[in-house]
């Protein structure tokens, strides 16, 4: 068993995940795919690549997938728990760079919005939405993290074990904001490493109005709790 494991949630990613798995196979990491019943055969494809797959019967959400994967990783004693997207937006070359910083912080975030961070092929609307979400989260919650919505991360097992991840309630990209908030509440040292984020070439984005609304409502609620000192 390696010291690090990459947890990858999937739903209909058969067109994009193959190259990611091939690149990860060159590293000293284990890979765990959490598939939410992809009708396109993603789970079977990953299994044929020799990757462990947890198959769930239906689409339960990003947060649920990560909670399941993180729990398995902690139970097995991995030291570093990595999260990556399956759609090609996160580059293994950036993961290699991020792994060089393991031990310098409790949580390493692959960030689009720090110096030298980049995005490629995004629409202006998606760029605005991401920047607006991060600006609002920092304004209301004072997190001090440029890319609170980033889904490219390396957690130390020591931090993750203290975070009570089964009580993290968010399901969409707000899951990343809630995890950032919880990490800081547990005294975590967070470092952001610049990455190049590349918009997916295949498949369909999981972004929706309900996912964005969840983030706005939860951030606002947390902000109100912060004001009243809870």
C-alpha positions as CSV (number, residue, x, y, z in Angstrom):
1,X,0.0,0.0,0.0
2,X,1.2,3.5,-0.9
3,X,1.2,6.4,1.6
4,X,-1.1,8.4,-0.6
5,X,-4.5,7.7,-2.2
6,X,-6.4,9.6,-4.9
7,X,-10.1,9.7,-4.4
8,X,-12.0,10.4,-7.6
9,X,-15.8,10.8,-7.7
10,X,-17.3,9.9,-11.1
11,X,-20.6,10.1,-13.0
12,X,-20.5,9.5,-16.8
13,X,-16.7,10.2,-17.2
14,X,-15.8,7.3,-19.5
15,X,-14.6,9.6,-22.2
16,X,-12.2,11.5,-20.0
17,X,-11.0,9.4,-17.1
18,X,-8.8,7.0,-19.1
19,X,-5.9,9.4,-19.6
20,X,-6.0,10.4,-15.9
21,X,-5.8,6.8,-14.7
22,X,-2.9,6.2,-17.1
23,X,-0.9,9.1,-15.7
24,X,-1.7,8.3,-12.1
25,X,-0.5,4.7,-12.7
26,X,3.0,6.2,-13.1
27,X,3.0,7.6,-9.5
28,X,3.4,6.0,-6.1
29,X,-0.3,6.5,-5.3
30,X,-3.3,4.2,-5.0
31,X,-6.6,5.2,-6.7
32,X,-10.1,4.9,-5.4
33,X,-13.1,5.7,-7.7
34,X,-16.5,6.4,-6.2
35,X,-19.0,6.0,-9.0
36,X,-22.6,7.0,-8.7
37,X,-24.2,4.5,-11.0
38,X,-22.9,6.0,-14.3
39,X,-25.0,4.6,-17.1
40,X,-22.1,5.1,-19.5
41,X,-20.1,2.3,-18.0
42,X,-17.5,4.4,-16.2
43,X,-17.3,2.0,-13.2
44,X,-16.7,-1.0,-15.5
45,X,-14.1,0.9,-17.5
46,X,-12.2,1.9,-14.4
47,X,-12.3,-1.6,-13.0
48,X,-10.9,-2.9,-16.3
49,X,-8.0,-0.5,-15.7
50,X,-7.2,-2.3,-12.5
51,X,-8.5,0.6,-10.3
52,X,-10.6,-0.1,-7.2
53,X,-14.2,1.2,-7.7
54,X,-16.9,1.7,-5.2
55,X,-20.1,1.4,-7.2
56,X,-23.2,3.2,-5.8
57,X,-26.6,2.6,-7.3
58,X,-27.6,6.2,-8.0
59,X,-26.3,9.7,-8.1
60,X,-25.9,10.8,-4.5
61,X,-23.8,13.9,-4.9
62,X,-20.1,15.1,-4.8
63,X,-20.1,15.6,-1.1
64,X,-21.5,12.1,-0.4
65,X,-18.9,10.5,-2.7
66,X,-16.0,12.3,-1.0
67,X,-17.3,11.4,2.5
68,X,-17.4,7.8,1.5
69,X,-14.0,7.8,-0.1
70,X,-12.3,9.8,2.7
71,X,-13.7,7.4,5.3
72,X,-12.3,4.4,3.5
73,X,-8.9,6.1,3.1
74,X,-8.8,6.9,6.8
75,X,-9.8,3.4,7.8
76,X,-7.0,2.0,5.7
77,X,-4.4,4.2,7.2
78,X,-3.3,6.4,4.3
79,X,-1.2,9.4,5.3
80,X,-2.2,11.7,2.4
81,X,-5.7,11.8,0.9
82,X,-5.9,13.5,-2.5
83,X,-9.0,14.6,-4.3
84,X,-9.1,15.1,-8.1
85,X,-11.8,15.5,-10.7
86,X,-12.2,12.9,-13.4
87,X,-13.0,15.2,-16.3
88,X,-9.4,16.2,-17.2
89,X,-9.5,19.6,-15.5
90,X,-6.8,18.6,-13.0
91,X,-3.4,17.8,-14.4
92,X,-1.2,15.0,-12.9
93,X,1.8,17.3,-13.6
94,X,0.3,19.7,-11.1
95,X,-0.3,16.9,-8.7
96,X,3.4,16.0,-8.8
97,X,4.2,19.7,-8.0
98,X,1.7,19.7,-5.1
99,X,3.0,16.5,-3.7
100,X,6.4,18.1,-3.3
101,X,4.9,20.3,-0.7
102,X,3.5,17.5,1.5
103,X,4.4,18.1,5.1
104,X,4.5,21.8,4.8
105,X,0.8,22.3,5.5
106,X,-2.2,20.2,6.7
107,X,-4.1,21.0,3.5
108,X,-2.7,21.8,0.1
109,X,-5.0,23.3,-2.4
110,X,-4.4,23.4,-6.1
111,X,-5.5,27.0,-6.7
112,X,-6.6,28.8,-9.8
113,X,-6.8,32.2,-8.2
114,X,-3.3,32.7,-6.7
115,X,-0.3,34.2,-8.5
116,X,0.7,31.9,-11.5
117,X,-2.6,30.0,-11.2
118,X,-4.4,29.7,-14.6
119,X,-7.6,28.6,-16.3
120,X,-8.0,27.4,-19.9
121,X,-11.0,27.2,-22.1
122,X,-13.5,28.5,-19.5
123,X,-16.4,30.8,-20.5
124,X,-16.4,34.2,-19.0
125,X,-19.6,33.2,-17.2
126,X,-17.9,30.3,-15.5
127,X,-14.9,32.4,-14.6
128,X,-17.2,35.1,-13.1
129,X,-19.2,32.5,-11.2
130,X,-16.1,31.0,-9.6
131,X,-14.6,34.3,-8.7
132,X,-17.9,35.6,-7.3
133,X,-18.3,32.4,-5.1
134,X,-14.8,32.8,-3.7
135,X,-15.2,36.5,-3.1
136,X,-18.5,36.0,-1.3
137,X,-17.2,33.2,0.8
138,X,-14.2,35.2,1.9
139,X,-16.2,38.3,2.5
140,X,-18.8,36.6,4.7
141,X,-16.6,33.9,6.3
142,X,-13.1,35.5,6.3
143,X,-11.5,32.3,5.3
144,X,-8.3,33.9,3.8
145,X,-8.2,31.3,1.0
146,X,-8.2,32.5,-2.6
147,X,-9.7,29.3,-4.1
148,X,-12.2,28.0,-1.5
149,X,-14.1,26.1,-4.2
150,X,-11.1,24.2,-5.5
151,X,-11.6,20.4,-5.9
152,X,-7.9,19.6,-6.3
153,X,-6.6,19.0,-2.8
154,X,-4.3,17.0,-0.6
155,X,-5.3,16.5,3.0
156,X,-3.1,15.0,5.7
157,X,-4.8,12.1,7.4
158,X,-4.2,13.8,10.8
159,X,-6.3,16.8,9.7
160,X,-9.0,14.8,8.0
161,X,-9.4,12.6,11.1
162,X,-10.2,15.7,13.2
163,X,-12.8,17.1,10.8
164,X,-15.8,14.9,11.5
165,X,-16.4,14.6,7.8
166,X,-19.6,12.6,8.2
167,X,-21.2,15.8,9.5
168,X,-20.2,17.8,6.4
169,X,-23.6,18.4,4.9
170,X,-22.9,20.1,1.5
171,X,-23.2,18.2,-1.7
172,X,-22.2,20.5,-4.6
173,X,-19.1,22.6,-4.9
174,X,-20.1,24.1,-1.6
175,X,-18.7,20.9,-0.1
176,X,-15.2,22.4,-0.8
177,X,-16.1,25.6,1.0
178,X,-17.5,23.7,4.0
179,X,-14.4,21.6,4.1
180,X,-12.2,24.7,4.1
181,X,-14.2,26.2,6.8
182,X,-14.0,23.1,8.9
183,X,-10.3,22.6,8.4
184,X,-9.6,26.2,9.6
185,X,-11.9,25.6,12.6
186,X,-9.7,22.6,13.5
187,X,-6.5,24.8,13.4
188,X,-5.3,23.6,10.0
189,X,-2.4,25.3,8.1
190,X,-3.5,25.7,4.5
191,X,-1.3,26.4,1.5
192,X,-2.3,27.1,-2.0
193,X,-0.2,25.8,-4.9
194,X,-0.9,27.4,-8.4
195,X,-2.2,25.1,-11.0
196,X,-3.5,25.2,-14.6
197,X,-7.2,24.3,-14.6
198,X,-8.4,23.1,-18.0
199,X,-12.1,23.0,-18.8
200,X,-13.3,19.5,-19.7
201,X,-13.3,18.5,-23.4
202,X,-15.8,15.6,-22.9
203,X,-19.0,15.1,-21.1
204,X,-21.3,17.6,-19.4
205,X,-20.5,20.0,-16.5
206,X,-22.3,19.1,-13.2
207,X,-22.8,22.8,-12.4
208,X,-26.5,23.7,-12.0
209,X,-28.7,26.4,-10.5
210,X,-29.5,24.2,-7.4
211,X,-25.7,23.7,-6.8
212,X,-25.0,27.4,-6.9
213,X,-28.1,28.2,-4.7
214,X,-26.9,25.7,-2.1
215,X,-23.6,27.5,-1.9
216,X,-25.2,31.0,-1.5
217,X,-27.7,29.8,1.2
218,X,-25.1,27.8,3.2
219,X,-22.5,30.6,3.1
220,X,-25.0,33.1,4.2
221,X,-26.2,30.9,7.0
222,X,-22.6,30.3,8.2
223,X,-22.0,34.0,8.1
224,X,-25.0,34.7,10.3
225,X,-23.9,32.1,12.8
226,X,-20.5,33.8,12.8
227,X,-22.1,37.1,13.6
228,X,-24.0,35.7,16.6
229,X,-20.9,33.9,17.7
230,X,-21.9,30.3,17.1
